Amino acid sequence: MGYLLDPSGKPIAGSPVTAVDALHSLGRQVLSNDSGLYRFPELPAAAYEISAIAPGFEKVTVRNIKVEVNAQLRIDLHLPIAAIKQAVLVTSAAERAQTESSELGMVLDQQTIESLP
């Protein structure tokens, strides 16, 4: 059991929290309630990895949480705000190169010809 909190200590409601017994590849998932509380009832004794994620926040994982028989642990999870990632995709049609001939042509007027060095 514990609370899912933002960096300022406010609760994060309705987000998934997962406990995984890596040794046996068994996992459980619960949702945090309105006050940010999450609880895994009747979790068998083992070493767990607890993780949580919420929209706008980065995933947090706490490893090697040892749960023993008849013990109650409180593991509060503080989720950092996710970095804003932006991607800009620029597309443009490239000018086509004339590849059929190596010849270039241009019409010059009299004034342009006379001004050449």
NORTAWO-V156727 format. One record per residue. N is the residue number from 0. PSI is psi as a letter, one per 30 degrees, with the letter a starting at -180 (* if undefined). Layout:
BEGIN
[[N,PSI] [N,PSI]]
END
This chain:
BEGIN
[[0,l] [1,a] [2,k] [3,j] [4,l] [5,l] [6,f] [7,f] [8,g] [9,k] [10,k] [11,j] [12,l] [13,g] [14,k] [15,k] [16,k] [17,k] [18,k] [19,k] [20,j] [21,e] [22,e] [23,g] [24,h] [25,k] [26,l] [27,k] [28,k] [29,l] [30,k] [31,k] [32,a] [33,f] [34,g] [35,g] [36,k] [37,l] [38,k] [39,j] [40,k] [41,h] [42,k] [43,l] [44,k] [45,l] [46,k] [47,l] [48,k] [49,k] [50,l] [51,l] [52,l] [53,l] [54,k] [55,f] [56,l] [57,l] [58,k] [59,k] [60,k] [61,k] [62,l] [63,h] [64,j] [65,j] [66,k] [67,l] [68,k] [69,g] [70,k] [71,k] [72,k] [73,j] [74,j] [75,k] [76,j] [77,j] [78,k] [79,l] [80,k] [81,k] [82,k] [83,k] [84,k] [85,k] [86,k] [87,k] [88,j] [89,k] [90,k] [91,k] [92,k] [93,k] [94,k] [95,k] [96,k] [97,j] [98,f] [99,f] [100,l] [101,g] [102,k] [103,k] [104,k] [105,k] [106,k] [107,k] [108,l] [109,e] [110,e] [111,e] [112,e] [113,f] [114,f] [115,k] [116,*]]
END
